[in-house]
Structures are given as C-alpha cells and as structure tokens.
C-alpha cells in the first residue's frame, strides 16, 4: 500500500511539473489580459510573466494587447526563457481568446485561437506552427501570418511571408496559401480560393487590416 501511495505522489508531482512547463514569456501586455493557467486560479497577466504550456489568455477590451515571445520549439530546446533566444512571436490585439501551447503535445508549437486578431512571426528554420480556430486547422511555415477569428465571419488567414496550409474542419481539400494571399473559411464552410492580400489592406477601416500591430521577426542571437 505504501509503495502505491509513493507512486501516486510521484505521478502527481510529475503532472504538476508538466503543467508548469514554461514555453515563453509575456513580452508586452496592455490591460486587461486575463490568464487562466491549467489547474490554477486565474489572474491578470503582466509583462515578463512566464507563459506555461496550455495557458489560456483572454483580452478583455478593444485596446488590450499581448505579445508573447516563445522559446525555440516551445521550450524543448531551452528549459526556461533567456533573453534573445526566440523562435516565434505571437501578438494578440483587441478582444481575443486563445490557448498558448497544446498540453497534450509536448514540443509542438501550437495555438488554439478562439476569437479576435492574431499575428504570428516565426524564425526561419523552426518547426511548423499549428494554429487551430473554430473553422480551421492551419500549418504555418513562417514568417508573417495574420488570423482573424469571428463567430459570424469565420476564420480569415492572410500570409505576408511564407506558406500556410489551411484545412477547413467542414471538409474539402487543404488549401495552400502563399505570400501575398488570403483565404476565408466561413462558419461550417470550406476555404475560399486564395486571393491577393493587398486589396484588403487598402481601406484604413478594413477589419482585416493588421498593420497596426505587425511585429519584427525573431532574430537568432549572435554566435
């Protein structure tokens, strides 16, 4: 009986350690951003807070802003974040809801993006980045990609640099979206044909215009 108790305690400690795995840091935070760690109380996220795998974040107001620096391969190459060692930068702006990292997939760069606006900048040569939305599963091959997820519009994917494979959850064939193109997947629908991105950026009031929070690409540390 004692041996069983020890094993259970060890498994419990391992589970706690896994839940607390750091995969990055909150680099820029403009309130209010709520953080919902796995199996822990919620709290206001502030700058320099560590990001744990599976952390859910909710940006409450239109002026809210969150920029997260992720470690290479989401913490699998580095145990903790150290300045300058960045593989991916995710930026959320306005009222948004996302889960950072997949607790069930260790070492897999992934975000479950439920609503709002998201921008992803990726260091070339890093593993593909998975972005899951209510309508799509997307595989990002760097470098600049923007997403909009809305319950009425659906999921918009715009690629500034790199290539993204977009798979509508409703079915159909995967769509390859290249640099300078965008697609839209409506709720319950299939992905549209890729179209030129620059047409959407022209109106200043376009809901798809995201130049106001484009981030600089990650850079490898010298040496």
Secondary structure, 3 states (H helix, E strand, C coil): CHHHHHHHHHHHHHHHHHHCCEEEEEEEEECCEEEECCCCCCEECCCCCEEECCEEEEECCCCCEEEEEECHHHHCCCCCCCCCCCCEEEEEEEEEEEEECCCCCCCCCEEEEEEEEEEEEECCCCCCEEEECCCEEEEEEEEEEEEEEECCCEEEEEEEEEEEEEEECCCCCCEEEECCEEEEECCCCCECCCEECHHHHCCCCCCCCCHHHCCCCCCCCCC
